[in-house]
């Protein structure tokens, strides 16, 4: 995966992920996005939403979506891979 973008995130409310925008409550879109169980990393909760070309990613704090984005499908296939992928960016 060298030289490839594996995660792209934005906090700009102009962009949406299947109707979910930064600033919205997660509860308003969680069912529609079919988000899985959260990953608690630092002060944030991360959710993965199944996709075909890539996985949807939501960074949530206090029930409010802070960032939305997409992640590589190859690196996020399965819960263990998702956990490893998300924690690899935390510096932990």
PDB file of N, CA, C and O in Angstrom:
ATOM      1  N   UNK A   1       0.811  -1.198   0.000  1.00  0.00           N
ATOM      2  CA  UNK A   1       0.000   0.000   0.000  1.00  0.00           C
ATOM      3  C   UNK A   1       0.859   1.269   0.000  1.00  0.00           C
ATOM      4  O   UNK A   1       0.328   2.370   0.148  1.00  0.00           O
ATOM      5  N   UNK A   2       2.161   1.128  -0.162  1.00  0.00           N
ATOM      6  CA  UNK A   2       3.049   2.277  -0.180  1.00  0.00           C
ATOM      7  C   UNK A   2       2.650   3.249  -1.281  1.00  0.00           C
ATOM      8  O   UNK A   2       2.416   2.854  -2.424  1.00  0.00           O
ATOM      9  N   UNK A   3       2.576   4.515  -0.922  1.00  0.00           N
ATOM     10  CA  UNK A   3       2.248   5.543  -1.894  1.00  0.00           C
ATOM     11  C   UNK A   3       0.765   5.684  -2.178  1.00  0.00           C
ATOM     12  O   UNK A   3       0.386   6.383  -3.118  1.00  0.00           O
ATOM     13  N   UNK A   4      -0.077   5.042  -1.397  1.00  0.00           N
ATOM     14  CA  UNK A   4      -1.526   5.113  -1.612  1.00  0.00           C
ATOM     15  C   UNK A   4      -2.207   5.763  -0.417  1.00  0.00           C
ATOM     16  O   UNK A   4      -1.753   5.636   0.721  1.00  0.00           O
ATOM     17  N   UNK A   5      -3.288   6.454  -0.689  1.00  0.00           N
ATOM     18  CA  UNK A   5      -4.106   7.012   0.387  1.00  0.00           C
ATOM     19  C   UNK A   5      -4.959   5.878   0.932  1.00  0.00           C
ATOM     20  O   UNK A   5      -5.675   5.220   0.177  1.00  0.00           O
ATOM     21  N   UNK A   6      -4.887   5.645   2.234  1.00  0.00           N
ATOM     22  CA  UNK A   6      -5.649   4.562   2.851  1.00  0.00           C
ATOM     23  C   UNK A   6      -6.782   5.080   3.727  1.00  0.00           C
ATOM     24  O   UNK A   6      -7.684   4.323   4.085  1.00  0.00           O
ATOM     25  N   UNK A   7      -6.743   6.376   4.077  1.00  0.00           N
ATOM     26  CA  UNK A   7      -7.788   6.991   4.889  1.00  0.00           C
ATOM     27  C   UNK A   7      -7.889   8.457   4.516  1.00  0.00           C
ATOM     28  O   UNK A   7      -6.890   9.176   4.521  1.00  0.00           O
ATOM     29  N   UNK A   8      -9.097   8.903   4.191  1.00  0.00           N
ATOM     30  CA  UNK A   8      -9.350  10.315   3.889  1.00  0.00           C
ATOM     31  C   UNK A   8     -10.500  10.772   4.767  1.00  0.00           C
ATOM     32  O   UNK A   8     -11.586  10.195   4.720  1.00  0.00           O
ATOM     33  N   UNK A   9     -10.268  11.813   5.577  1.00  0.00           N
ATOM     34  CA  UNK A   9     -11.275  12.331   6.505  1.00  0.00           C
ATOM     35  C   UNK A   9     -11.490  13.821   6.270  1.00  0.00           C
ATOM     36  O   UNK A   9     -10.582  14.528   5.832  1.00  0.00           O
ATOM     37  N   UNK A  10     -12.704  14.292   6.568  1.00  0.00           N
ATOM     38  CA  UNK A  10     -12.988  15.717   6.521  1.00  0.00           C
ATOM     39  C   UNK A  10     -13.974  16.096   7.616  1.00  0.00           C
ATOM     40  O   UNK A  10     -14.840  15.307   7.996  1.00  0.00           O
ATOM     41  N   UNK A  11     -13.825  17.313   8.112  1.00  0.00           N
ATOM     42  CA  UNK A  11     -14.782  17.854   9.077  1.00  0.00           C
ATOM     43  C   UNK A  11     -15.651  18.919   8.413  1.00  0.00           C
ATOM     44  O   UNK A  11     -16.444  19.577   9.086  1.00  0.00           O
ATOM     45  N   UNK A  12     -15.510  19.093   7.113  1.00  0.00           N
ATOM     46  CA  UNK A  12     -16.259  20.074   6.348  1.00  0.00           C
ATOM     47  C   UNK A  12     -17.696  19.579   6.145  1.00  0.00           C
ATOM     48  O   UNK A  12     -17.895  18.524   5.541  1.00  0.00           O
ATOM     49  N   UNK A  13     -18.707  20.322   6.638  1.00  0.00           N
ATOM     50  CA  UNK A  13     -20.098  19.876   6.509  1.00  0.00           C
ATOM     51  C   UNK A  13     -20.629  19.924   5.075  1.00  0.00           C
ATOM     52  O   UNK A  13     -21.755  19.489   4.830  1.00  0.00           O
ATOM     53  N   UNK A  14     -19.854  20.437   4.130  1.00  0.00           N
ATOM     54  CA  UNK A  14     -20.249  20.408   2.724  1.00  0.00           C
ATOM     55  C   UNK A  14     -20.306  18.973   2.209  1.00  0.00           C
ATOM     56  O   UNK A  14     -21.111  18.654   1.335  1.00  0.00           O
ATOM     57  N   UNK A  15     -19.447  18.105   2.755  1.00  0.00           N
ATOM     58  CA  UNK A  15     -19.366  16.717   2.311  1.00  0.00           C
ATOM     59  C   UNK A  15     -20.262  15.828   3.153  1.00  0.00           C
ATOM     60  O   UNK A  15     -20.495  16.094   4.332  1.00  0.00           O
ATOM     61  N   UNK A  16     -20.764  14.763   2.529  1.00  0.00           N
ATOM     62  CA  UNK A  16     -21.646  13.837   3.228  1.00  0.00           C
ATOM     63  C   UNK A  16     -21.277  12.407   2.879  1.00  0.00           C
ATOM     64  O   UNK A  16     -20.750  12.127   1.802  1.00  0.00           O
ATOM     65  N   UNK A  17     -21.561  11.520   3.799  1.00  0.00           N
ATOM     66  CA  UNK A  17     -21.374  10.085   3.607  1.00  0.00           C
ATOM     67  C   UNK A  17     -22.755   9.463   3.734  1.00  0.00           C
ATOM     68  O   UNK A  17     -23.236   9.226   4.842  1.00  0.00           O
ATOM     69  N   UNK A  18     -23.389   9.200   2.602  1.00  0.00           N
ATOM     70  CA  UNK A  18     -24.759   8.666   2.581  1.00  0.00           C
ATOM     71  C   UNK A  18     -25.698   9.482   3.468  1.00  0.00           C
ATOM     72  O   UNK A  18     -26.493   8.918   4.219  1.00  0.00           O
ATOM     73  N   UNK A  19     -25.606  10.779   3.382  1.00  0.00           N
ATOM     74  CA  UNK A  19     -26.478  11.671   4.145  1.00  0.00           C
ATOM     75  C   UNK A  19     -25.944  12.093   5.499  1.00  0.00           C
ATOM     76  O   UNK A  19     -26.530  12.966   6.139  1.00  0.00           O
ATOM     77  N   UNK A  20     -24.859  11.505   5.953  1.00  0.00           N
ATOM     78  CA  UNK A  20     -24.254  11.864   7.246  1.00  0.00           C
ATOM     79  C   UNK A  20     -23.227  12.959   7.028  1.00  0.00           C
ATOM     80  O   UNK A  20     -22.335  12.829   6.189  1.00  0.00           O
ATOM     81  N   UNK A  21     -23.356  14.036   7.784  1.00  0.00           N
ATOM     82  CA  UNK A  21     -22.434  15.167   7.685  1.00  0.00           C
ATOM     83  C   UNK A  21     -21.828  15.472   9.044  1.00  0.00           C
ATOM     84  O   UNK A  21     -22.457  15.220  10.072  1.00  0.00           O
ATOM     85  N   UNK A  22     -20.623  16.010   9.065  1.00  0.00           N
ATOM     86  CA  UNK A  22     -20.065  16.471  10.338  1.00  0.00           C
ATOM     87  C   UNK A  22     -21.016  17.478  10.990  1.00  0.00           C
ATOM     88  O   UNK A  22     -21.569  18.356  10.327  1.00  0.00           O
ATOM     89  N   UNK A  23     -21.190  17.326  12.301  1.00  0.00           N
ATOM     90  CA  UNK A  23     -22.107  18.177  13.042  1.00  0.00           C
ATOM     91  C   UNK A  23     -23.443  17.532  13.333  1.00  0.00           C
ATOM     92  O   UNK A  23     -24.186  18.005  14.194  1.00  0.00           O
ATOM     93  N   UNK A  24     -23.765  16.445  12.621  1.00  0.00           N
ATOM     94  CA  UNK A  24     -25.029  15.734  12.852  1.00  0.00           C
ATOM     95  C   UNK A  24     -24.884  14.765  14.017  1.00  0.00           C
ATOM     96  O   UNK A  24     -23.780  14.340  14.356  1.00  0.00           O
ATOM     97  N   UNK A  25     -26.012  14.427  14.620  1.00  0.00           N
ATOM     98  CA  UNK A  25     -26.017  13.392  15.652  1.00  0.00           C
ATOM     99  C   UNK A  25     -25.872  12.029  14.988  1.00  0.00           C
ATOM    100  O   UNK A  25     -26.507  11.759  13.968  1.00  0.00           O
ATOM    101  N   UNK A  26     -25.043  11.177  15.562  1.00  0.00           N
ATOM    102  CA  UNK A  26     -24.860   9.827  15.024  1.00  0.00           C
ATOM    103  C   UNK A  26     -26.189   9.078  15.018  1.00  0.00           C
ATOM    104  O   UNK A  26     -26.484   8.352  14.069  1.00  0.00           O
ATOM    105  N   UNK A  27     -26.989   9.247  16.061  1.00  0.00           N
ATOM    106  CA  UNK A  27     -28.258   8.512  16.173  1.00  0.00           C
ATOM    107  C   UNK A  27     -29.194   8.799  15.001  1.00  0.00           C
ATOM    108  O   UNK A  27     -30.053   7.976  14.686  1.00  0.00           O
ATOM    109  N   UNK A  28     -29.042   9.951  14.352  1.00  0.00           N
ATOM    110  CA  UNK A  28     -29.900  10.301  13.228  1.00  0.00           C
ATOM    111  C   UNK A  28     -29.574   9.521  11.960  1.00  0.00           C
ATOM    112  O   UNK A  28     -30.423   9.401  11.077  1.00  0.00           O
ATOM    113  N   UNK A  29     -28.367   8.993  11.859  1.00  0.00           N
ATOM    114  CA  UNK A  29     -27.952   8.331  10.620  1.00  0.00           C
ATOM    115  C   UNK A  29     -27.393   6.917  10.829  1.00  0.00           C
ATOM    116  O   UNK A  29     -27.119   6.222   9.850  1.00  0.00           O
ATOM    117  N   UNK A  30     -27.221   6.487  12.056  1.00  0.00           N
ATOM    118  CA  UNK A  30     -26.574   5.200  12.340  1.00  0.00           C
ATOM    119  C   UNK A  30     -27.290   4.027  11.680  1.00  0.00           C
ATOM    120  O   UNK A  30     -26.646   3.140  11.120  1.00  0.00           O
ATOM    121  N   UNK A  31     -28.594   4.021  11.742  1.00  0.00           N
ATOM    122  CA  UNK A  31     -29.345   2.903  11.165  1.00  0.00           C
ATOM    123  C   UNK A  31     -29.216   2.874   9.643  1.00  0.00           C
ATOM    124  O   UNK A  31     -29.024   1.815   9.045  1.00  0.00           O
ATOM    125  N   UNK A  32     -29.322   4.042   9.031  1.00  0.00           N
ATOM    126  CA  UNK A  32     -29.225   4.128   7.566  1.00  0.00           C
ATOM    127  C   UNK A  32     -27.846   3.706   7.072  1.00  0.00           C
ATOM    128  O   UNK A  32     -27.724   3.057   6.033  1.00  0.00           O
ATOM    129  N   UNK A  33     -26.800   4.080   7.829  1.00  0.00           N
ATOM    130  CA  UNK A  33     -25.436   3.739   7.428  1.00  0.00           C
ATOM    131  C   UNK A  33     -25.046   2.315   7.803  1.00  0.00           C
ATOM    132  O   UNK A  33     -24.057   1.783   7.301  1.00  0.00           O
ATOM    133  N   UNK A  34     -25.825   1.703   8.686  1.00  0.00           N
ATOM    134  CA  UNK A  34     -25.517   0.349   9.175  1.00  0.00           C
ATOM    135  C   UNK A  34     -24.114   0.306   9.786  1.00  0.00           C
ATOM    136  O   UNK A  34     -23.290  -0.540   9.436  1.00  0.00           O
ATOM    137  N   UNK A  35     -23.867   1.240  10.706  1.00  0.00           N
ATOM    138  CA  UNK A  35     -22.561   1.272  11.364  1.00  0.00           C
ATOM    139  C   UNK A  35     -22.441   0.093  12.320  1.00  0.00           C
ATOM    140  O   UNK A  35     -23.420  -0.348  12.921  1.00  0.00           O
ATOM    141  N   UNK A  36     -21.235  -0.395  12.442  1.00  0.00           N
ATOM    142  CA  UNK A  36     -20.957  -1.490  13.358  1.00  0.00           C
ATOM    143  C   UNK A  36     -20.706  -0.979  14.763  1.00  0.00           C
ATOM    144  O   UNK A  36     -20.923   0.196  15.061  1.00  0.00           O
ATOM    145  N   UNK A  37     -20.258  -1.855  15.601  1.00  0.00           N
ATOM    146  CA  UNK A  37     -19.914  -1.513  16.977  1.00  0.00           C
ATOM    147  C   UNK A  37     -18.731  -0.542  16.963  1.00  0.00           C
ATOM    148  O   UNK A  37     -17.833  -0.648  16.127  1.00  0.00           O
ATOM    149  N   UNK A  38     -18.748   0.392  17.892  1.00  0.00           N
ATOM    150  CA  UNK A  38     -17.721   1.434  17.905  1.00  0.00           C
ATOM    151  C   UNK A  38     -16.379   0.928  18.426  1.00  0.00           C
ATOM    152  O   UNK A  38     -16.286  -0.094  19.106  1.00  0.00           O
ATOM    153  N   UNK A  39     -15.346   1.690  18.075  1.00  0.00           N
ATOM    154  CA  UNK A  39     -14.001   1.516  18.608  1.00  0.00           C
ATOM    155  C   UNK A  39     -13.708   2.759  19.430  1.00  0.00           C
ATOM    156  O   UNK A  39     -13.764   3.869  18.901  1.00  0.00           O
ATOM    157  N   UNK A  40     -13.401   2.603  20.701  1.00  0.00           N
ATOM    158  CA  UNK A  40     -13.093   3.744  21.572  1.00  0.00           C
ATOM    159  C   UNK A  40     -11.584   3.937  21.560  1.00  0.00           C
ATOM    160  O   UNK A  40     -10.841   3.126  22.113  1.00  0.00           O
ATOM    161  N   UNK A  41     -11.141   5.006  20.932  1.00  0.00           N
ATOM    162  CA  UNK A  41      -9.715   5.308  20.809  1.00  0.00           C
ATOM    163  C   UNK A  41      -9.515   6.754  21.264  1.00  0.00           C
ATOM    164  O   UNK A  41     -10.015   7.688  20.636  1.00  0.00           O
ATOM    165  N   UNK A  42      -8.784   6.925  22.354  1.00  0.00           N
ATOM    166  CA  UNK A  42      -8.594   8.262  22.910  1.00  0.00           C
ATOM    167  C   UNK A  42      -9.917   8.824  23.393  1.00  0.00           C
ATOM    168  O   UNK A  42     -10.650   8.152  24.119  1.00  0.00           O
ATOM    169  N   UNK A  43     -10.231  10.049  22.999  1.00  0.00           N
ATOM    170  CA  UNK A  43     -11.479  10.692  23.400  1.00  0.00           C
ATOM    171  C   UNK A  43     -12.586  10.491  22.385  1.00  0.00           C
ATOM    172  O   UNK A  43     -13.681  11.028  22.554  1.00  0.00           O
ATOM    173  N   UNK A  44     -12.324   9.729  21.337  1.00  0.00           N
ATOM    174  CA  UNK A  44     -13.271   9.563  20.237  1.00  0.00           C
ATOM    175  C   UNK A  44     -13.806   8.145  20.146  1.00  0.00           C
ATOM    176  O   UNK A  44     -13.198   7.189  20.626  1.00  0.00           O
ATOM    177  N   UNK A  45     -14.950   8.047  19.521  1.00  0.00           N
ATOM    178  CA  UNK A  45     -15.520   6.763  19.140  1.00  0.00           C
ATOM    179  C   UNK A  45     -15.508   6.724  17.620  1.00  0.00           C
ATOM    180  O   UNK A  45     -15.963   7.657  16.959  1.00  0.00           O
ATOM    181  N   UNK A  46     -14.990   5.649  17.084  1.00  0.00           N
ATOM    182  CA  UNK A  46     -14.885   5.484  15.636  1.00  0.00           C
ATOM    183  C   UNK A  46     -15.852   4.403  15.194  1.00  0.00           C
ATOM    184  O   UNK A  46     -15.988   3.368  15.846  1.00  0.00           O
ATOM    185  N   UNK A  47     -16.518   4.652  14.086  1.00  0.00           N
ATOM    186  CA  UNK A  47     -17.477   3.710  13.524  1.00  0.00           C
ATOM    187  C   UNK A  47     -17.107   3.439  12.079  1.00  0.00           C
ATOM    188  O   UNK A  47     -16.678   4.333  11.350  1.00  0.00           O
ATOM    189  N   UNK A  48     -17.282   2.187  11.681  1.00  0.00           N
ATOM    190  CA  UNK A  48     -17.059   1.789  10.295  1.00  0.00           C
ATOM    191  C   UNK A  48     -18.415   1.456   9.691  1.00  0.00           C
ATOM    192  O   UNK A  48     -19.197   0.708  10.278  1.00  0.00           O
ATOM    193  N   UNK A  49     -18.689   2.012   8.524  1.00  0.00           N
ATOM    194  CA  UNK A  49     -19.922   1.734   7.792  1.00  0.00           C
ATOM    195  C   UNK A  49     -19.547   0.971   6.522  1.00  0.00           C
ATOM    196  O   UNK A  49     -18.707   1.419   5.740  1.00  0.00           O
ATOM    197  N   UNK A  50     -20.166  -0.161   6.332  1.00  0.00           N
ATOM    198  CA  UNK A  50     -19.845  -1.014   5.188  1.00  0.00           C
ATOM    199  C   UNK A  50     -20.064  -0.277   3.875  1.00  0.00           C
ATOM    200  O   UNK A  50     -21.042   0.449   3.702  1.00  0.00           O
ATOM    201  N   UNK A  51     -19.136  -0.481   2.963  1.00  0.00           N
ATOM    202  CA  UNK A  51     -19.231   0.116   1.634  1.00  0.00           C
ATOM    203  C   UNK A  51     -18.736  -0.875   0.600  1.00  0.00           C
ATOM    204  O   UNK A  51     -18.228  -1.941   0.945  1.00  0.00           O
ATOM    205  N   UNK A  52     -18.882  -0.527  -0.656  1.00  0.00           N
ATOM    206  CA  UNK A  52     -18.445  -1.439  -1.719  1.00  0.00           C
ATOM    207  C   UNK A  52     -17.052  -1.091  -2.236  1.00  0.00           C
ATOM    208  O   UNK A  52     -16.210  -1.976  -2.389  1.00  0.00           O
ATOM    209  N   UNK A  53     -16.804   0.184  -2.504  1.00  0.00           N
ATOM    210  CA  UNK A  53     -15.489   0.602  -2.996  1.00  0.00           C
ATOM    211  C   UNK A  53     -14.534   0.899  -1.851  1.00  0.00           C
ATOM    212  O   UNK A  53     -13.317   0.813  -2.016  1.00  0.00           O
ATOM    213  N   UNK A  54     -15.072   1.244  -0.710  1.00  0.00           N
ATOM    214  CA  UNK A  54     -14.292   1.552   0.486  1.00  0.00           C
ATOM    215  C   UNK A  54     -15.225   1.555   1.678  1.00  0.00           C
ATOM    216  O   UNK A  54     -16.445   1.538   1.515  1.00  0.00           O
ATOM    217  N   UNK A  55     -14.671   1.574   2.860  1.00  0.00           N
ATOM    218  CA  UNK A  55     -15.480   1.595   4.069  1.00  0.00           C
ATOM    219  C   UNK A  55     -15.711   3.048   4.484  1.00  0.00           C
ATOM    220  O   UNK A  55     -14.799   3.873   4.415  1.00  0.00           O
ATOM    221  N   UNK A  56     -16.928   3.353   4.914  1.00  0.00           N
ATOM    222  CA  UNK A  56     -17.205   4.661   5.480  1.00  0.00           C
ATOM    223  C   UNK A  56     -16.627   4.718   6.886  1.00  0.00           C
ATOM    224  O   UNK A  56     -16.664   3.725   7.613  1.00  0.00           O
ATOM    225  N   UNK A  57     -16.096   5.863   7.272  1.00  0.00           N
ATOM    226  CA  UNK A  57     -15.500   6.039   8.600  1.00  0.00           C
ATOM    227  C   UNK A  57     -16.124   7.271   9.239  1.00  0.00           C
ATOM    228  O   UNK A  57     -16.259   8.316   8.602  1.00  0.00           O
ATOM    229  N   UNK A  58     -16.505   7.135  10.513  1.00  0.00           N
ATOM    230  CA  UNK A  58     -17.068   8.250  11.259  1.00  0.00           C
ATOM    231  C   UNK A  58     -16.299   8.409  12.556  1.00  0.00           C
ATOM    232  O   UNK A  58     -16.103   7.444  13.295  1.00  0.00           O
ATOM    233  N   UNK A  59     -15.860   9.642  12.834  1.00  0.00           N
ATOM    234  CA  UNK A  59     -15.241   9.948  14.126  1.00  0.00           C
ATOM    235  C   UNK A  59     -16.273  10.730  14.918  1.00  0.00           C
ATOM    236  O   UNK A  59     -16.733  11.788  14.488  1.00  0.00           O
ATOM    237  N   UNK A  60     -16.635  10.192  16.091  1.00  0.00           N
ATOM    238  CA  UNK A  60     -17.741  10.737  16.874  1.00  0.00           C
ATOM    239  C   UNK A  60     -17.253  11.073  18.276  1.00  0.00           C
ATOM    240  O   UNK A  60     -16.480  10.327  18.878  1.00  0.00           O
ATOM    241  N   UNK A  61     -17.719  12.209  18.783  1.00  0.00           N
ATOM    242  CA  UNK A  61     -17.445  12.590  20.170  1.00  0.00           C
ATOM    243  C   UNK A  61     -18.733  13.190  20.734  1.00  0.00           C
ATOM    244  O   UNK A  61     -19.312  14.107  20.151  1.00  0.00           O
ATOM    245  N   UNK A  62     -19.169  12.660  21.872  1.00  0.00           N
ATOM    246  CA  UNK A  62     -20.386  13.165  22.497  1.00  0.00           C
ATOM    247  C   UNK A  62     -21.633  12.939  21.664  1.00  0.00           C
ATOM    248  O   UNK A  62     -22.591  13.706  21.757  1.00  0.00           O
ATOM    249  N   UNK A  63     -21.628  11.895  20.851  1.00  0.00           N
ATOM    250  CA  UNK A  63     -22.782  11.585  20.013  1.00  0.00           C
ATOM    251  C   UNK A  63     -22.875  12.411  18.742  1.00  0.00           C
ATOM    252  O   UNK A  63     -23.792  12.216  17.944  1.00  0.00           O
ATOM    253  N   UNK A  64     -21.935  13.336  18.542  1.00  0.00           N
ATOM    254  CA  UNK A  64     -21.931  14.213  17.367  1.00  0.00           C
ATOM    255  C   UNK A  64     -20.817  13.777  16.423  1.00  0.00           C
ATOM    256  O   UNK A  64     -19.684  13.556  16.849  1.00  0.00           O
ATOM    257  N   UNK A  65     -21.144  13.656  15.149  1.00  0.00           N
ATOM    258  CA  UNK A  65     -20.146  13.285  14.149  1.00  0.00           C
ATOM    259  C   UNK A  65     -19.175  14.453  13.978  1.00  0.00           C
ATOM    260  O   UNK A  65     -19.582  15.567  13.648  1.00  0.00           O
ATOM    261  N   UNK A  66     -17.908  14.189  14.202  1.00  0.00           N
ATOM    262  CA  UNK A  66     -16.865  15.202  14.062  1.00  0.00           C
ATOM    263  C   UNK A  66     -16.242  15.181  12.675  1.00  0.00           C
ATOM    264  O   UNK A  66     -15.972  16.230  12.090  1.00  0.00           O
ATOM    265  N   UNK A  67     -16.013  13.971  12.148  1.00  0.00           N
ATOM    266  CA  UNK A  67     -15.408  13.814  10.826  1.00  0.00           C
ATOM    267  C   UNK A  67     -16.035  12.624  10.129  1.00  0.00           C
ATOM    268  O   UNK A  67     -16.477  11.673  10.773  1.00  0.00           O
ATOM    269  N   UNK A  68     -16.069  12.685   8.813  1.00  0.00           N
ATOM    270  CA  UNK A  68     -16.498  11.560   7.985  1.00  0.00           C
ATOM    271  C   UNK A  68     -15.395  11.275   6.984  1.00  0.00           C
ATOM    272  O   UNK A  68     -14.562  12.135   6.698  1.00  0.00           O
ATOM    273  N   UNK A  69     -15.397  10.073   6.458  1.00  0.00           N
ATOM    274  CA  UNK A  69     -14.399   9.770   5.448  1.00  0.00           C
ATOM    275  C   UNK A  69     -14.546   8.369   4.894  1.00  0.00           C
ATOM    276  O   UNK A  69     -15.533   7.672   5.130  1.00  0.00           O
ATOM    277  N   UNK A  70     -13.535   7.992   4.156  1.00  0.00           N
ATOM    278  CA  UNK A  70     -13.491   6.655   3.571  1.00  0.00           C
ATOM    279  C   UNK A  70     -12.130   6.039   3.877  1.00  0.00           C
ATOM    280  O   UNK A  70     -11.125   6.733   4.030  1.00  0.00           O
ATOM    281  N   UNK A  71     -12.135   4.713   3.961  1.00  0.00           N
ATOM    282  CA  UNK A  71     -10.908   3.974   4.239  1.00  0.00           C
ATOM    283  C   UNK A  71     -10.784   2.817   3.260  1.00  0.00           C
ATOM    284  O   UNK A  71     -11.769   2.353   2.685  1.00  0.00           O
ATOM    285  N   UNK A  72      -9.573   2.375   3.089  1.00  0.00           N
ATOM    286  CA  UNK A  72      -9.272   1.261   2.200  1.00  0.00           C
ATOM    287  C   UNK A  72     -10.038   0.010   2.611  1.00  0.00           C
ATOM    288  O   UNK A  72     -10.004  -0.394   3.773  1.00  0.00           O
ATOM    289  N   UNK A  73     -10.721  -0.594   1.660  1.00  0.00           N
ATOM    290  CA  UNK A  73     -11.470  -1.826   1.917  1.00  0.00           C
ATOM    291  C   UNK A  73     -10.518  -2.972   2.259  1.00  0.00           C
ATOM    292  O   UNK A  73     -10.834  -3.815   3.099  1.00  0.00           O
ATOM    293  N   UNK A  74      -9.369  -3.004   1.617  1.00  0.00           N
ATOM    294  CA  UNK A  74      -8.395  -4.074   1.848  1.00  0.00           C
ATOM    295  C   UNK A  74      -7.873  -4.083   3.276  1.00  0.00           C
ATOM    296  O   UNK A  74      -7.619  -5.149   3.838  1.00  0.00           O
ATOM    297  N   UNK A  75      -7.712  -2.911   3.865  1.00  0.00           N
ATOM    298  CA  UNK A  75      -7.123  -2.811   5.204  1.00  0.00           C
ATOM    299  C   UNK A  75      -8.151  -2.845   6.326  1.00  0.00           C
ATOM    300  O   UNK A  75      -7.781  -2.863   7.500  1.00  0.00           O
ATOM    301  N   UNK A  76      -9.444  -2.853   5.983  1.00  0.00           N
ATOM    302  CA  UNK A  76     -10.492  -2.802   7.000  1.00  0.00           C
ATOM    303  C   UNK A  76     -11.485  -3.947   6.860  1.00  0.00           C
ATOM    304  O   UNK A  76     -12.656  -3.803   7.210  1.00  0.00           O
ATOM    305  N   UNK A  77     -11.032  -5.054   6.364  1.00  0.00           N
ATOM    306  CA  UNK A  77     -11.905  -6.218   6.183  1.00  0.00           C
ATOM    307  C   UNK A  77     -11.896  -7.049   7.465  1.00  0.00           C
ATOM    308  O   UNK A  77     -10.926  -7.752   7.750  1.00  0.00           O
ATOM    309  N   UNK A  78     -12.968  -6.964   8.226  1.00  0.00           N
ATOM    310  CA  UNK A  78     -13.067  -7.701   9.486  1.00  0.00           C
ATOM    311  C   UNK A  78     -12.779  -6.805  10.686  1.00  0.00           C
ATOM    312  O   UNK A  78     -12.022  -5.839  10.583  1.00  0.00           O
ATOM    313  N   UNK A  79     -13.381  -7.130  11.808  1.00  0.00           N
ATOM    314  CA  UNK A  79     -13.273  -6.290  13.009  1.00  0.00           C
ATOM    315  C   UNK A  79     -11.836  -6.163  13.508  1.00  0.00           C
ATOM    316  O   UNK A  79     -11.416  -5.067  13.877  1.00  0.00           O
ATOM    317  N   UNK A  80     -11.084  -7.242  13.527  1.00  0.00           N
ATOM    318  CA  UNK A  80      -9.700  -7.183  14.008  1.00  0.00           C
ATOM    319  C   UNK A  80      -8.858  -6.271  13.120  1.00  0.00           C
ATOM    320  O   UNK A  80      -8.033  -5.506  13.620  1.00  0.00           O
ATOM    321  N   UNK A  81      -9.060  -6.347  11.819  1.00  0.00           N
ATOM    322  CA  UNK A  81      -8.325  -5.495  10.888  1.00  0.00           C
ATOM    323  C   UNK A  81      -8.730  -4.029  11.066  1.00  0.00           C
ATOM    324  O   UNK A  81      -7.888  -3.136  10.968  1.00  0.00           O
ATOM    325  N   UNK A  82     -10.005  -3.783  11.325  1.00  0.00           N
ATOM    326  CA  UNK A  82     -10.475  -2.419  11.553  1.00  0.00           C
ATOM    327  C   UNK A  82      -9.833  -1.826  12.802  1.00  0.00           C
ATOM    328  O   UNK A  82      -9.386  -0.679  12.796  1.00  0.00           O
ATOM    329  N   UNK A  83      -9.791  -2.618  13.875  1.00  0.00           N
ATOM    330  CA  UNK A  83      -9.168  -2.155  15.132  1.00  0.00           C
ATOM    331  C   UNK A  83      -7.698  -1.823  14.903  1.00  0.00           C
ATOM    332  O   UNK A  83      -7.220  -0.768  15.318  1.00  0.00           O
ATOM    333  N   UNK A  84      -6.997  -2.718  14.249  1.00  0.00           N
ATOM    334  CA  UNK A  84      -5.581  -2.508  13.968  1.00  0.00           C
ATOM    335  C   UNK A  84      -5.372  -1.268  13.092  1.00  0.00           C
ATOM    336  O   UNK A  84      -4.467  -0.470  13.338  1.00  0.00           O
ATOM    337  N   UNK A  85      -6.202  -1.120  12.087  1.00  0.00           N
ATOM    338  CA  UNK A  85      -6.111   0.018  11.166  1.00  0.00           C
ATOM    339  C   UNK A  85      -6.317   1.337  11.908  1.00  0.00           C
ATOM    340  O   UNK A  85      -5.503   2.251  11.773  1.00  0.00           O
ATOM    341  N   UNK A  86      -7.383   1.447  12.681  1.00  0.00           N
ATOM    342  CA  UNK A  86      -7.698   2.697  13.379  1.00  0.00           C
ATOM    343  C   UNK A  86      -6.670   3.043  14.451  1.00  0.00           C
ATOM    344  O   UNK A  86      -6.325   4.214  14.610  1.00  0.00           O
ATOM    345  N   UNK A  87      -6.180   2.066  15.179  1.00  0.00           N
ATOM    346  CA  UNK A  87      -5.209   2.362  16.231  1.00  0.00           C
ATOM    347  C   UNK A  87      -3.819   2.664  15.667  1.00  0.00           C
ATOM    348  O   UNK A  87      -2.979   3.226  16.369  1.00  0.00           O
ATOM    349  N   UNK A  88      -3.575   2.302  14.428  1.00  0.00           N
ATOM    350  CA  UNK A  88      -2.260   2.578  13.835  1.00  0.00           C
ATOM    351  C   UNK A  88      -2.018   4.074  13.651  1.00  0.00           C
ATOM    352  O   UNK A  88      -0.869   4.488  13.498  1.00  0.00           O
ATOM    353  N   UNK A  89      -3.066   4.892  13.663  1.00  0.00           N
ATOM    354  CA  UNK A  89      -2.937   6.331  13.475  1.00  0.00           C
ATOM    355  C   UNK A  89      -2.845   7.091  14.793  1.00  0.00           C
ATOM    356  O   UNK A  89      -2.530   8.281  14.799  1.00  0.00           O
ATOM    357  N   UNK A  90      -3.116   6.419  15.905  1.00  0.00           N
ATOM    358  CA  UNK A  90      -3.212   7.115  17.201  1.00  0.00           C
ATOM    359  C   UNK A  90      -1.854   7.396  17.833  1.00  0.00           C
ATOM    360  O   UNK A  90      -1.771   8.213  18.750  1.00  0.00           O
ATOM    361  N   UNK A  91      -0.807   6.757  17.382  1.00  0.00           N
ATOM    362  CA  UNK A  91       0.506   6.927  17.994  1.00  0.00           C
ATOM    363  C   UNK A  91       0.647   6.153  19.287  1.00  0.00           C
ATOM    364  O   UNK A  91       1.598   6.355  20.042  1.00  0.00           O
ATOM    365  N   UNK A  92      -0.308   5.262  19.542  1.00  0.00           N
ATOM    366  CA  UNK A  92      -0.285   4.464  20.776  1.00  0.00           C
ATOM    367  C   UNK A  92       0.589   3.227  20.604  1.00  0.00           C
ATOM    368  O   UNK A  92       0.729   2.436  21.537  1.00  0.00           O
TER     369      UNK A  92
END
